[in-house]
Amino acid sequence: MFENKRYGVIGEHLAHSRSKEIHARFGYDYSVNELKPEELGDFVQHSGYDGFNVTIPYKKAVMPYLSRIDAYAAACGAVNTVVKEPYGYVGYNTDVFGLVYMIKSAGMSLQGKKTLILGKGGAALAAYAAAKELNAAEILFITRGGADNFGNLERHSDAEIIINATPVGMYPNAGESAVDLSVFDKPSAAVDLVYNPLKTAFIFQAELLGIPYVSGLKMLVAQAKYAAELFTGEAYLDSVIEEIYRDMYFEASNIVLIGMPSSGKTEIGKLLAEKTGKAFADTDEVIERDTGITIPEIFRTQGEAAFREYERRVIDEYGRMSGRIISTGGGSVTVSGAYSALKQNGIAVHLVRDKAKVDPTGRPLLSEPGAYERLGAVRMPAYKRFADVTVSNDGEKEKTVEEILKKAKAFIAEQ
């Protein structure tokens, strides 16, 4: 049906764009087009595309090249979807609908609530339109300058909804947050439009403070569904949003195996990688490869503190990646910053095993009698804090793998 149609996305840096894989689910070809600013006008005027999406930094810059702008796009001052009509290109903004869908599906209400929008770019303007659609009582932009800025947030400590519409915290600058959420007295929701990583520093703050939160992947999928309807003229059920979202969340997620030494994390990790097609990494093996020294030798010659520093660096590196199986050392949960590093893209699976099956060979911290019990007493609270799911590894390995995947997908369905 769409054989002769051309669709795609334009932007300046699209190496990590997920638009192609989303739009492929709607049955048409979709290309990714990185453009330099001076190439934008030529693309719009001569590419011949039947429709295309627009992302940073061209959501505003594309507008002068269009024949018409719809009301939502005009209100936002930004276009993210362009459709070819007989008289020229028409600009739309499906980000508004995507954000409204994401907020509603998370069970959040903006009705009558004071809402702060961080930023003033195209995404922030879409957030403003969405907040109006959801009947927020007062909507304020927080910017670097002006009366309401990041330096005087205390004057709005009564804000109930905080929406991050800045790129702060986006990969590769994970770990940064535009604001300190503890400034606010009683926020009822934290909404982040960033989707890579799956959980940003902004979201981790909300989690720590007990604030209900939602991050941007579902908005990305939802706005693409509305764009697909504009491209094709067909109506799609909202259930397709949930289906694609779950699949994309799983594809983007790392499955991070945590647990006591000799719980079988490496063996199960390799089987998971084989089953899912995700790349496998064992943090201990990476440390040995990078240092050229075995783990026992590091402990013997440099001490545990040196090993933990090597481990911290590897956790930080691999935690930023996505779509992997990561087997961690037993003490990884004690490493500074490991929680956010491993869980920004990771589903943490606590693998448990009967102590009778533990093999202490080559494990420096298990060399003394009673060491396993002492380690367990210290680490078990951290394993429980990290774990999104817990799975026993006392039975057949294939069944352990199946149980991990079943529980991981159930966890995603709840997000």
N, C-alpha and C positions, 0 to 999 in steps of 0.2 A: 504493500500500500504506500510505503514511503520511499520506494527504491530510488526515485529521482529527486528526492528532497535533500537539501544540505543544511545541517544544523551544527552548532558548535558553541564554544565559549571563547571570549577574548579577554585578555588581561596582560599585565606586564610580566609577572612571574607566576607560572602555573605548574611548576614541577610537582607540587604536592596537591594539585587539584583533584577532587574526586567526582567532578561533574560528569566525566565521560562514563564512568562505571554506573552512575545513577541513571543517566539518560538512556544507556543501552538497554535498560530494563523496559523501556517503553517501545522498543522495536524499531528504532531508526538509527542511522549512522550519525555519529556526533564526534566532532574533532576539537582538538585543543589548539588554540592559536595564540602564541605569545607575540605581542606587538610592542614596538617602541612607540613612544608618544607621536612621533612624526608619521607613523604608519597608520594611525587610527582613521583619519579621513579617507584615505585611499581604500582601506578595507571596507568601510561602510558603503562607499560609493561604487566600488567596482568588484567586490567579492562575489556577488550574486547569491549569497546565502538566503535560504528561505526563512531562517530564524536563527538568532544566536543570543546567548546569555552574555552579560557584561559584569566583570568583577574589577577589583582594585587595579589601577586607579582611574578607570574610565567611566564610572557610573554617572558622573556629571558631564565629563568631557564629551561623551557621545551625543548628548542631547541636541546640539546645534545641527547635527547631520540628519536628524529625523524629521519626517513630514508632520508627525502628530505625536503628542504625549498624552497618555490617558490621565484621568483625574488623580489617581493615587500616586503615579509617578510625578506629576506636577506638584502635588502637595509635599512629596518627599524631596523634591529637587534632585532626584536620582532615578536612573533607569537601570534595571538589571536584566530585562528581557526585551528583545527586539523582534518584531514579526513583520515579514514582508507582505504588503498589501498592493493591490494594483496601482495605487497612486504614490507608493513609497513606503518607507519603513515607519512603523508605529512603535513607540516606547512604552513599556509597562514596568511596574514594580511588583514582583511577586514575593519579595522579601516580607512585605507587610503581612500577607496572608500566611506565609510560612511561620512567621513569629507568632501570630495570633494562634495558629494551630498548635505550635509547640507549647505555648503557655497554657492553653486550655487542656491539652492532653496530659500536662503535668499536674492538673488539678488545682492550678493557681488562679486567683482572682485579683484583678486590679481595680475592681469596682469601688469607687469612692476613696481610693488610696493615693497618698502622696508618692509620686514616682520620680526617681532620679535616673537620667540617662547619661552615662559617661561617654563623652565624645560629642562631636557635632558634624561628623562626616555623613556620607550617604547611608551607612548602616544605622547611624543614630537618628537620622531623619525618618527612616523606615520604622524604627522603634517608636518614635514619637507618634506616627500615624497609627501604629498598632495599639499603643497605649490609649489613644483617643477612641479607637474602635472598641476597646475593652472598658471604656468609661472610667479611666483613672481620674481622680479628683483634681490633682495638681501635677503638672509635668514640667520638670526643669532639666535643662542641659547643664552638665558640669564640664567645663572646658579648662584649658590652661590659663586663659585670661578672662577678663570680664568679671561681673559681680559674683557669679557663682562659679567657683573654680576649685581645683584640687587642693588648694592651700587653705580654704576656709570651709571645709565640709562640715565642721562642727555646727555651723548655723543651720544645717539641715539634718541634724541627728535624729529628728522625728520621722525621717523618710521610711516608708514601709516596703517599697519595691526598689531594688537597685538593678539596673540593666547595664551590663558592660557592652558598649557598642564600639569600643576601641580595639585595635589589634594587639594591645598589651597582653602578654602571656601566650601569644600564638607561637607555634614552632617556627624557627628554631630558638626563640627567646622564651622558652618555657621556664616557669619558676617566678615570673614577674606578675605583679598585680597592679592595676591602676589605682586601687584604693585599699585602705585598711578597713574591713567591714566592722571591726570592733568599735568604730566611731559612732555607729548607729545604735539607737536605743532598742528598737523593737521591729527590725525588718521581718517581713513575713515571706519574702521571696528574693532570691538572688538569681538573676538570669544572665547567662553569658552567651554572646553570639559566636564566640570562638569555638571551633569544633576540632582543632588539631593543636594540642593534644585533646583527648577526650575529656580529661579533667584538668582544668587550669589551676594556677595558684589562687585565683579568685574563688573557684569552686571549692578548693580544699579549705579555704578560710570559712566558707559557708558551712561546710561539713563539720568543722571543728566547733563552730559556734551554734550548731543545731538549727541553722536556717535552711528551710526547704530550697532546693536549687535545681536548675536545669541548664544543660549546656547545649551548644549550637548544632550538633549533628542532625537532630530531628528537624530543626528549622531548615537546614540545607536540603534535606530530602523533601520536606513539604513544599518549599518554594519551587523545587524542580518539578514536582507533580503539577503545580499550577502553571508553570512555564510550558510543560508538555501539553497541557490542555490548550494553551494558546497556540502552540506550534501546530498541533494536529487537528484541532477543532473537536476532539473527542473528550468525553467526560470519564474520569477515572474515580473509582471508589477510594475513600480515605484509607481503607484497609491496605492499599498498596503502599502507602507511606510507612505504615508500621512494618510491613513485610520487608521492604527495602532497608528501612532503618535497622532492623534486627540483623539482617545479613551484613550490612556495612559495618555495624558495630562489632560484629564477630570478626569480620575480615581485618578491621583496623586494630583490634585488641591483641595485646600480648597475653598469653596464658603464663602466669608467673607461678612457678612451683616453689613453695616454701615448706620448711619442716625440719625436723631433727636430722642430724647426720645419719646416714644409712637408711633413710626412709624410702629410698628408691627414686629420688627426683630425677636423676640423670637418665636412668633406664626408661622411666615413664615418659619423660620429656622427649626422648628420641622416638618413642612409639607415637606420641601425640603429633610430633612433626611429620612423621610418615603418614599418619591418618589424615591430617588436615592440609598438608602441603605448605605449612608455615616453616620458615627457617628456624633452626634450633641453635641455641647458645647456652653453654654451661659456664657460669661466671668463674668457677674455679679453674676450668680448662682455659678460659681466656686469660686469666691471671698468669697461669703457668706458661702459656704461649707468649704473652707479652714480656714477661720477665726472664724467661728461659730458666726458671728455677721451680722445683716442685713445691707444693704447699708445705709439706713437712719441713723441707729445707728452709723455706722462708721463716717459718715459726722458730726453727732451731737457730738460725744465724741472725735474723732481724727482729724477731719477736712478734707477738700478736698485733701490737699497735701498727706496725709497718704493713702487716697483711691486711688489716682493716682499711688502711688508706688505699691500698691497691684495689680492694673490693669496692670501696666507695666510688672510685673513678670508673670502674667497669659498670657498676650499677647505674651511675649517672649517664654513661654513654649509651648503654643498651635500653635503659628506661625511656629515652627519648625516641627510640625507634618504635615501629608499630608492626603488627602482623607477625609476631614471633612467638616461639615457645622459649621461655627463659627458665632454666634450672638454676636456683641460687644455692649458695652455701648455707649451712645450718644457722650460722650467726649473722646472716645478712640483715635480719630484722633488727639487729642491735646497731647497725651502721647509721651514723648521722645523716639525715635527709633521705634515707632509703624509702620511707613510706610514700612520700610524694613522688620520688623518682620512679619507683616501680609501679605505682598505681595510677600515674597520670595517663597511661595507655593500657594498664594491666588489670586483668582479673586475677586476684591472688587466690591460689588454690593451696590450702593447707593439707599436705599429704601426711597421713598418720600411719604408723606401723607398730606392730607388736614388738616390744623391747627384746623378746627372745630371738628375733630375726636380725638384730643389729650386729653388724660386723665392724669392730673398732679399728681394723687394720688400716694403717696409713692415715689415721685421724688423730692428730696431735692432742686435741682436747678431750679425747676419750681414752687416753693411755693409762689413767689411774683408776683403781677400783672406786665405784660410786660416782664417777665423773658424769655418766649419762644422766643419772637422777638429778645431780646438782645443776647441770646445764638445763635440763627440762624445767626445773623449778623456776629458773631465771627467765627462760625464753618463752615458756608457754603463754604468759599474758600477752607478749608481743605477737606471737603467732595468731592468737585470737583477735587481736586488734587489727592485724593486717588482713585476715582471711575474709574473702567474699564467700567462699564455699569451702567445705571440709570434706575430704574423701579418704576412705580407708584403702590402704595398699596391702592388705593381708590376703587378698584372694588372687584370682587369675588376673594377669597384667592387662589383658584385653578388656576385661570387665571394668578394671580401674579406669582405663582410658575412656570407655563408653560413659562411665559415671561422671567423670570430669567434664566431658563435652555436654552431657545432659544438664548438669548443674550450672555450667557456664552459660549455656543458652537460656536457662530459666532466669539466671541473674540478669542477663541482658534484657529480657522481656519485662523486667520490673523497672528498668531505668527510664 
